[in-house]
Amino acid sequence: MLGIMSALKSNAVVVLSLVVVRLQSALYSIISDCDETYNYWEPLHYLLKGKGFQTWEYSPEFALRSYSYLWLHGLPAKVLQLVTDNGVLIFYFVRCLLAVTCALLEYRLYRILGRKCGGGVASLWLLFQLTSAGMFISSAALLPSSFSMYITLATMAAWLNEDTRTAIAVTAFSGMIGWPFAVIVAVPFVLELLFKKRKFLDFFKNAILYGAMYGVPIVLIDSLYFGTFTVAALNIIRYNVFTSHGPDLYGVEPIMFYVKNLFLNHNITLMLSLSYPLVVLTAACLGVRNTKNRLSPMQGLWLMSPLYLWLFVFAIQPHKEERFIFPVYPLFALGTALLMDQLFSHMRRILGAGRSSFPNRLMGFAVLAVALCLGVSRMLATSMYYRAPMSVLSDLPPTNEELTVCYGKEWYRFPGNFFLPPNYRARFVESSFTGMLPAYYDETQNGTQIVHDYFNDQNMGHPHMLFELSRCDYLVDFDKGAFYDELSAEPNYSVDRKTWSIASSVEFVQAEESASFARAYYVPLLSYRYLVWGRYNLLRRNKMKPIS
């Protein structure tokens, strides 16, 4: 443990470690949420290449999403387009930019933690960050919740560094262009600024300044694209908070949904960070102070309060999604680091500096070993078991005519038009899903300003989005081994060999049939004994016209 801590004192080692690990996320993590594909990658593809799917959130009558946010990623992608127009390269280029951004913000917070909380806390936080499966899936995702997680890193660094202007500036930027609910993270900082430090003038002056600085261009850009005055941040708040239906249309979950997902992504750091308040309050009652940590127990608890406030707010919401917790993912590692640093200090008080060395090292190695093993195992499982949708399209041959690749029951696993070669279009065929599907943007100069009658905010499906199966040139299907039943809403097309032949096939885990632990974690030599595999197939229609 001491050797690891010593290595982490080198700034070059820290930066290199963060960048390498985050780039692994960019290159190997999957798209785990169809919202990322259809609400962000697809509109970005439209901005860059003039073709892409539009969701109802981008319809001018609702205008819940910001084109300004898309252009944050579109501008560097436009520069790359001067060199290559390859969609897959552009996709991974944007991802790598996000990964490096996350790594640099983590490094900034690491440095400030070292100054304000001690090198032990900073090193422990860094180690838990590097082994976090949650950071693996969120650090390179094109989602406002991931962007808000970057802002959390910047806000916490500014808060600890007593840099009021930066904290207000990044919070205002996040609230205007990203996800407005992310300002919840800054609530404790604002309360401290107003009621403890009494800096009312500084807060309101900077809030107005940065709100106008970011808000005016953002509103102008979005209003230009939607064709009417638009404040997307207010629209999404109105829809989620002040409508009778809101996001509950898309499913509600019990609180165990978050418990399970957070354990998968943070394992032991979830439990220890949630235990931190108990340890802090006990230490405060006993008058015990951590001698090496410059924060008092109550200061540490206040620093961690954004995590507990965030979890409370989102746990009571009926509609729950894994990405909603992304903004506070770095705080699970921080809570664990603060807890362990305090426990190390208490052991030194009780046993003495010499006698506490071995039990402290043992405790540190044990916690880190659990975090490392479960974290890496989870990262490998998601990358190996569920990557098929992002790789099966690579076998599509080049063509000079327009061909269609259809999705039925697998519509939500479509990785986006960046993965389709030129002259291919994705289409949706009828399945058991009856909700709202995306539709292609109108490919005209004012395509973002057109109000279409097939969009609604009630998650009601419309036949405009459906394509005739007989017109599909290719079809993506998941073969679970069932017989072909042409009367089924979702037949196993892969075994209809009269109509289809398999152009490409990749193994894909059957979630329902496989053991829960086996499909959640990768264990060498053991996992494959308990997994049930299906075939994720790219089907080619028999007797297709020759490709010119």
VEXBAMI-325220 format. One record per residue: x negated, y negated, z of N, C-alpha, C in turn; residue in three letters. Coordinates in steps of 0.1 Angstrom, whole numbers, plus 5000, padded with zeros to 4 digits. Example, Ala and Ser with C-alpha at 12.3 -4.5 7.8 and 13.67 -1.06 7.14 Angstrom:
<zamis>
486850575078487750455078486850335078ALA487250225071486350115071487150005079SER
</zamis>
This chain:
<zamis>
499250125000500050005000499149875000MET498149875008497249765009496549744995LEU496149854988495549844975496449774965GLY497749814966498749754957498949604960ILE498949574972499149434976497949354972MET496749404973495549334969495649304954SER496049414946496049394931497049284927ALA498149274935499249184932498849034935LEU497649014942497148884944496648824932LYS496348904922495848854909496948804901SER496948674897498048614889498148684875ASN496948714870497048784857497648914857ALA497448994868498049124870499549114871VAL499949014879501348994881502148954868VAL501548864861502248814849502248934839VAL501149004837501049114828502049224832LEU502149254845503049364849504549324846SER504849194849506249154847506549154832LEU505649104824505949094809506049234803VAL505149324807505149464801506449534805VAL506849524818508049594822509249534816VAL509349404815510549344809510549374794ARG509449374787509449414773509949554771LEU509649644780510149784779511649774780GLN512249694788513649674788514249624774SER513549524769513949474756513949584745ALA512949664745512849764735513649894737LEU513849934749514450064752515750064759TYR516149954765517549954771518649954761SER519750014764520850014755521749894757ILE522749884748523849784750524849854758ILE525049824770525949904779527349844780SER527549734773528849664774529249614761ASP530449654756530849604742531049454742CYS531249394753531449254754530149184749ASP528949244752527749184747527649184732GLU528149294726528049314711529049214704THR530349214708531349144701531448994704TYR531048964717531248824721529948744719ASN528748814716527548734716526648774704TYR526348904702525548944691526248924678TRP527548954677528248934665528448784661GLU528948694670528948554666527548504662PRO526548554669525148504666524848554652LEU525248674648524948724634525748634624HIS526848594628527648504619526948374617TYR526448314628525748184627524448204618LEU523748314619522548334612522648384598LEU523648464596523748534583525148514576LYS526048444582527348414576528348534576GLY528048634584528948754585528948804599LYS530048834605530048884618531448894624GLY531648974634532948984640533248864650PHE534548824650535048724658536048784668GLN535948744681536948784690537948674693THR539048704700540048604703539448484711TRP538448514719537848414728537248304720GLU536848334707536248234698537348164689TYR538548204690539548134683539747994688SER539947894680540047754684541147734694PRO542247814693543347784703543047834717GLU541947914719541547954732540147894736PHE539147914727537847854728537247874742ALA537048004746536548034759534948044758LEU534448064746532948084745532247964739ARG531047944742530247834737529347864726SER529447794714528447814704527147754707TYR527147654717525847604721525047704728SER525647794735524947904742524347994731TYR525048024720524548104710523348044703LEU523347914701522347844694521047844702TRP521147854715519847874723519047984718LEU519748094714519048214709518948204693HIS519848134687519848134673518748044667GLY518247944674517247854668515947934667LEU515448004677514148084674514348194664PRO515648254664515848354654515848294640ALA516348174638516248104625514848094621LYS513948064630512548044627511948184622VAL512348294628511948424624512448454610LEU513648404607514248434594513448374583GLN512648274585511748224575510748334571LEU510448424579509448534577510148664572VAL511248694579511948824576513448804578THR514248874570515648874572516149014578ASP515249094582515649224587516349214600ASN517649254601518449244612517949304625GLY517449424624516949494635515749424641VAL514849374633513749294638514149164645LEU515149094640515748974646516349014659ILE517049124660517749164672516649184683PHE515649264680514649284691513749164693TYR513549074684512848954686513548874697PHE514848854695515648774705515548844719VAL515748974719515649044731514249024738ARG513249034731511849014736511748874742CYS512248774735512248634740512948624754LEU514148694755514848694767514048764778LEU513348874775512548954785511448864790ALA510748794781509548714785510048594793VAL511148534790511748434798512048474812THR512648594813512948644826511648674834CYS510648724828509348754834508648634840ALA508648524832508048404836508748334848LEU510148344848510848294859510648374872LEU510548504870510248594881508848554887GLU507848534878506548494883506548364891TYR507348264886507448144893508048164907ARG509048244908509648264922508648344930LEU507948434924506948514932505948424938TYR505448324930504448234935504948154947ARG506148104946506748014956507048104969ILE507548224967507748314978506448334986LEU505348344979504048364985503748244994GLY504048124989503648004997504647985009ARG505948015007506947975017507248095026LYS507148215022507548335030506348425033CYS505148405027504048485030503848585018GLY502548625017502148715006502848855007GLY503148895019503749025020505149035014GLY505948925017507348915012507248904997VAL506348824991506248804977505848934970ALA504949004975504449134969505549234970SER506249254981507249344982508449314972LEU508749184972509849144962509449184948TRP508249154944507749184931507849334928LEU507349414937507449564935508849614934LEU509749564942511149604940511749554927PHE511349444923511849394910511449484899GLN510149514899509549594888510249734887LEU510649784899511249924899512749924898THR513349804896514849794897515449834884SER516349934884517049974872518049864868ALA518549784878519449674875518749564867GLY517549534871516749434863516449494849MET516349624847516049684835517149664825PHE518449674830519549664821519949514819ILE519649424828520149294827519149194822SER517849214823516849114820516749074805SER517149164796517049134782518449144775ALA519549134783520849144777521249004772ALA521948994761522448874755523848844761LEU523848804774525048784781524948654790LEU525948574791525848464800525548504815PRO525948624819525648664832524148694834SER523548744824522048754824521448614824SER521948524816521448384816521548324830PHE522648354836522948304850521948364860SER521548494857520548554866519148484864MET518848434852517648354850517748224858TYR518948164858519148044865519048064881ILE519448184885519348214899517848214903THR517048274895515548284897515048134898LEU515448054889514947914889515547834901ALA516847854904517447784915516747824928THR516547954931515947994943514547944945MET513747944933512447884934512447734937ALA513347664931513447514934513947494948ALA514847574953515447554966514247574976TRP513547684975512447714984511347604983LEU511147554971510147444969510647304972ASN511847294977512447174980512447074968GLU512647134957512747054944514247034941ASP514746934947516246904945516646884931THR515946804924516246764910516346894901ARG515346974902515247094894516447184897THR516747204910517847294914519147244908ALA519347114909520647054904520647064888ILE519547044882519447044867519747174862ALA519147284867519347414862520747464865VAL521247434876522647474880523647404870THR523447274867524347204858524247264844ALA523047304840522847364827523547494826PHE523447574836524047704836525547694836SER526147604844527547584845528147534832GLY527447454825527947394813527847484801MET526747554799526447624787526547774789ILE526447824801526447974803527748024809GLY527748054821528848104828529148014840TRP530247934840530547834850530647894864PRO531048014865531148074879529748094885PHE528748084878527348104883526947994893ALA527747884893527347774903527647824917VAL528347934919528547984933527148014939ILE526148054932524848084938524347954944VAL524647844939524047714944524847654955ALA525947714959526847654969526047634983VAL525347734988524547715000523547604999PRO522847594988521847494986522547354986PHE523747344980524447214980524947174994VAL525447275001525847245015524747205023LEU523547265022522347225029521947085026GLU522047055013521646915008522546815014LEU523846845014524846745018524946725033LEU525046835040525346825054524246845064PHE523146905059521946915068520946795065LYS520646785052519646685048520346545045LYS521646545044522446425042521946345029ARG521646415019521246355007522346344997LYS523446265001524646254993524246184980PHE523546074981523245994969522446074959LEU521446144964520546224955521346324948ASP522246394955523046504949523946444938PHE524746344941525746294932525046224920PHE523946154922523246084912522746184902LYS522046294907521446394898522546484891ASN523646504899524646594893525346514881ALA525546384883526146314872525146304860ILE523946274863522846254853522746384845LEU522546494851522246624844523546674838TYR524746654845525946694839526246624826GLY525946494825526146424812525046454802ALA523746474807522646504798522946634790MET523446734797523746864791525146874785TYR526046814793527446824789527846764776GLY527346644773527646564761527246644749VAL525946684747525646764735526346894734PRO526546964745527247094745528647074740ILE529346974745530746954741530846904727VAL529846824722529846784708529646904699LEU528746994702528447104694529647194693ILE530247224705531347314705532647254698ASP532847124700533947054693533747064678SER532547054674532247054659532647194654LEU532247304661532547434656533947474657TYR534647434668536047464670537047374662PHE536547254658537347164650538247084659GLY538047084672538847004681538046984694THR538446884702537646854714537746984723PHE536547024727536447154734535447144745THR535947184757534947214769535147354772VAL534347444767534447584768534447624783ALA533547564791533447604805534747584812ALA535547474809536847454816537847554810LEU537747584798538747684792538647814799ASN537347864801537247994807537647994822ILE537447884829537947874842539447874842ILE540047794833541547794833542147934830ARG541548004820542048134817541948234828TYR540748234835540448334845541148304858ASN541348174861541848144874543348094874VAL543748024863545047954863546048014854PHE545848124848546848194840547448314848THR548648354844549348454851548748594848SER548148604836547548744832546048744834HIS545348654828543848644830543148774826GLY542048794833541248914829541749044833PRO542849044842543349174847543949254836ASP544249194824544649274813543749374808LEU542449354811541349444806540949544817TYR541849574827541649674836541249624850GLY541749694860541349664874540749784880VAL539849754890539149864896539049844911GLU538949954919538749944933537349894937PRO537149864949535849814953534749914951ILE535150044951534150154950533450144936MET534050074926533450054913532149984915PHE532149874923530849804925529949884934TYR530449954943529550034952528750134944VAL529450204935528750304927527750244918LYS528150144911527250084901526050014907ASN526349944919525149884925524249984931LEU524750094936523850204941522950254929PHE523650284918522850334906521750234902LEU522050104903521050004898520049964908ASN520449974921519549924932519250024943HIS519850134943519650244953519250184967ASN518050214971517750184985517750034988ILE517449954978517349804980518749754983THR519849814977521149774980521449794995LEU521149915000521449935014520649855023MET519349835021518549755030518849605029LEU519149555017519549405016520849375023SER521749475022523049455029522949475044LEU521849535049521649555063520849435069SER520349355060519449245065520149155075TYR521449115073522149025083522149085097PRO522349215098522449285111521049275118LEU520049295110518649285116518349135120VAL518749045112518548905114519248855127VAL520548885127521348845139520848905152LEU520449035151519849095163518549025167THR517748995157516448925161516748785166ALA517748715161518048585166518548585180ALA519448685183519948705197518848735207CYS517848805202516748845211515648735211LEU515748635203514748525202513448575196GLY513548675187512348735181512048655168VAL510848615165510448545153509348625146ARG509548635133508548695125507248605124ASN506148655130504948565131504348535117THR504448625108503748605095504648545085LYS505948555087506948495077507248355082ASN507048255074507248125078508748085080ARG509648175075511048155077511448215090LEU512348145098512948205110513948305105SER514448395114515448485110516648425104PRO517148315110518348245105518048175092MET516848125090516548065077516548175066GLN516048285069516048395059517448435056GLY518348445066519748475063520448375054LEU520148245057520648135049520248145034TRP518948185033518348195019519048315012LEU519448415019520148525013521648505011MET522148395017523648385017524248375003SER523548334992524248344979524548484975PRO523748584979524148724976525448764982LEU525548734995526748785002527948704998TYR527848574995528948494990529348544977LEU528448574968528748624955529548764956TRP528948854963529648984965531048974970LEU531248884980532548864986533548814975PHE533148714968534048654958534448754947VAL533448834942533748924931534349054935PHE534049094948534649214953536149204954ALA536649084957538149074959538849044946ILE538149034935538749014922539249154917GLN540449164912540949294907540149344895PRO539849254885539049294874537549294877HIS536949414875535549424879534749474867LYS533549424865532649474855531249464860GLU530449554856529049564861528349434859GLU528449374847527749254844528049134853ARG529249134860529649024868528649004880PHE527849114883526949104895525549074890ILE525249064877523949034872523348914878PHE524048804880523348684885522648694898PRO523048784907522448804920521548924921VAL521248984909520449104910519049084917TYR518348974914517048954921517148944936PRO518248914941518448894956518449024963LEU518749134957518749264964517249294967PHE516349264958514949294961514449194972ALA514949064971514548974981514949004995LEU516249044996516749085010515949205015GLY515649305007514849415011513449375015THR512849285008511449235011511449165025ALA512449075027512549005039512749095051LEU513649195049513949295060512749375063LEU512049425053510849505056509749425063MET509549305058508549215064508849195079ASP510149175082510449155096510349275104GLN510649395098510449525106508949545108LEU508149515098506649525100506249445112PHE506749325113506349225124506749285137SER508049335138508549395150507649515155HIS507249595145506449705149505049665154MET504549555149503249505154503449445168ARG504549385171504849335184504949455194ARG505649555190505949665200504649755202ILE504049795191502949885191501549825192LEU501449695188500149635187499649645172GLY498749545169498349545155497649665150ALA496849735159496149855155497049975153GLY497849995163498650115163499850115154ARG500249995150501349975140500949995126SER499749995123499250005109499750125102SER499550245108500050365101501550375099PHE502350355110503850365107504350255098PRO503750135098504150035088503850075074ASN502650135072502250185058503250295054ARG503450385063504350505060505750455056LEU506250355064507550305061507550235048MET506550155045506450085032506450175020GLY505550275021505450375011506650455009PHE507350485019508650565018509650485011ALA509850365015510950285008510550254994VAL509250224991508850194977508950324969LEU508650434975508650564967510150594963ALA511050574972512450594969512950504958VAL512550374959512950274949512350304936ALA511050344936510350374923510950504916LEU511150604924511650734918513050724913CYS513950664921515350654916515450544905LEU514650434906514750334896514250384883GLY513050444882512550484870513350604864VAL513850684873514750794868516050744862SER516550644868517750584862517550514849ARG516350444848516050374835515850474824MET515150584827514950694817516250754813LEU517150784822518450844819519250754809ALA519350624812520150544803519550534789THR518150524789517550514776517550644768SER517450754774517350884767518750944764MET519650934773520951004772521950924763TYR521850794763522950714757522450624746TYR521350654740520750564730521350594716ARG522050704714522450744700523150634692ALA524050554698524750454690523850354684PRO522650324690521650224685520650284675MET520750424673519750484664520350554653SER521650594654522250674643522450604630VAL522550464631522750394618521450374610LEU520350404616519050384609518950464597SER519750574595519650654583520550614572ASP521250504573522050454562521050414551LEU521350464539520450434527520750294522PRO519750224516519950094509520950104498PRO521650004495522650004484522849864478THR523249864466523549734459525049704458ASN525849794463527349774463527749774478GLU528949714480529449704493530049834498GLU529549884509530050014515530549984529LEU531450074534532050054547531550164556THR531250124568530950224579532150204589VAL532950304591534150294600533850354614CYS534650294623534550334637536050354641TYR536250474648537550494653537450494669GLY537450614675537350614689536050564695LYS535050544686533750494690533550344687GLU534650274686534550134682533750054692TRP533950084705533250004715531750034717TYR531250134710529850164710529050104698ARG529750044689529149984677528149874682PHE526849894678525749804683525749664676PRO526449644665526549514659525949524645GLY526249414637525849404623524349394621ASN523649354632522249354631521649484627PHE522349594630521849724628522349784615PHE523149714607523649754594522749694583LEU522349784573521549724562522449634554PRO521849554545522649464537523649534528PRO524749474526525849524518526749634525ASN526549654538527449734546528349654555TYR529549704556530449634566531049744575ARG531149704588531749784598533249764597ALA534049864599535549854599536049944610ARG537349914614537949994625539150074619PHE539150204622540350284618541150314630VAL542350354628543350374639542850484649GLU543050454662542650544672543650534683SER543450594695544350584706544250444713SER543250364709543150234715544150134709PHE544950074717546049984711545849834715THR544649804721544449664725543849584713GLY543449464717542949374707541549404702MET541349424689540049454683539549314677LEU538249304675537749184668538049194653PRO537949084646538049074632536948994626ALA536649014614535548934608535948794607TYR534948704610535048564608535448534593TYR536248434591536548394577535248334572ASP534748384561533348354556533448234547GLU533848124553533947994546533247894554THR533147774549532347664556532947634569GLN534247634571534847604583535447734590ASN534747844588535347964593535547974608GLY534747894616534947894631536147804635THR536747724626537747634630539147684626GLN539247804620540547854615541247924627ILE542547894629543347964638544048084631VAL543848204635544448314629545648374637HIS546648414631547848464638547648594644ASP546648664641546448804646545648794660TYR545248684664544548674677545548634688PHE545448684700546248644711545448674724ASN545948614735545148634748545948734757ASP546648824751547448924758546949064756GLN545749074749545249204746546249294738ASN546949234729547849314721547249334707MET547249454703546649494690547349434678GLY546649434667547249384654546849464643HIS547649494633547249584622546249524613PRO546049384614545049324605543649384607HIS543349424620542049474623541749614618MET542849684614542649824611542449844596LEU541649944593541249984579541750124576PHE541950144563542450274559541250374559GLU541550484566540450584567540050644553LEU540950644544540650704531539650614523SER539550484527538650394521537250384527ARG537050464538535750454545534750534537CYS533550484535532450554529531650634539ASP531550574551530850644562531750634575TYR531550724584532350724596531450764608LEU531450684619530750724631531650804640VAL531250924644532151004652531351074663ASP531951104674531351174685531951314685PHE531151414683531551554682531351624695ASP532451654702532351714715532651864714LYS532751914702532952054699534352104698GLY535352004698536752034696537052074682ALA538252144680538752174666539252044660PHE539352054647539851934639541451944640TYR542051844645543551834646543951704639ASP544451714626544751604619545951524624GLU546651584633547851514640547351424652LEU546151454656545651374668545351234664SER545551144674545151004672543650984671ALA542951084677541451074676540951214673GLU541051264661540651394658539051404657PRO538551524658537151544658536751554643ASN536551434637536251424622535051504618TYR534151524628532851594624533051734619SER534151804623534251934618535251944606VAL535651834601536451824589535451824577ASP534851944574533751944564534351934550ARG535651944548536151924534536051774530LYS536151684541536151544538534751484541THR534051534551532851464556531751564556TRP530551504554529251574556528451494566SER527551554573526851484583525551424577ILE525451294577524351224572523251204582ALA523651194595522651174606523351214619SER522551274628523151324640522151304652SER522651264663521751244675522551294687VAL521751354696522451414708522951294717GLU524051324724524651224732525351294744PHE525151254756525651324768527151304768VAL527851414771529251414774529551374788GLN529951254791530051204805531051284813ALA532151324807533251394815532851534819GLU532151604810531751744813530451764821GLU529551664820528251684827528351644841SER527451704849527451674863527051524865ALA527651454875527551314877526051274879SER525351354888523951314892523051344879PHE523351444872522451484861522551374850ALA523751324847523851224837523451084842ARG523351064855522950934860521450914862ALA520751024864519351024867518651124858TYR517451094854516551194847515651254856TYR515651384857514751464866514051564856VAL512751554854512051644845512351794848PRO512551864838512752014839514152054845LEU514751964851516052004858517251944851LEU517151814847518351744842519051824831SER518251874821518851934810519652064813TYR519452124824520152244828521652204831ARG521852084835523252054840523951954830TYR523251914820523951824810524651894799LEU525751844795526551894784526351794773VAL525851834761525551744750526651754739TRP526951644733527751634721526851584710GLY527351574698526551524687527251384682ARG526451284683526851154678526451144663TYR527451154655527251174640527651054632ASN526751034622527150944611527551034599LEU528851024596529451114586529551034573LEU529251114562529351054548530451124541ARG531251044535532451094527531851184515ARG532451304514532051384503532451324490ASN531651354479531951304466531951154465LYS531151084473531050944472530350904458MET530650784454530050744441528550734443LYS527750764433526250754435525850614439PRO524850604448524450474452523550414442ILE523850294437523050224426521850154432SER
</zamis>
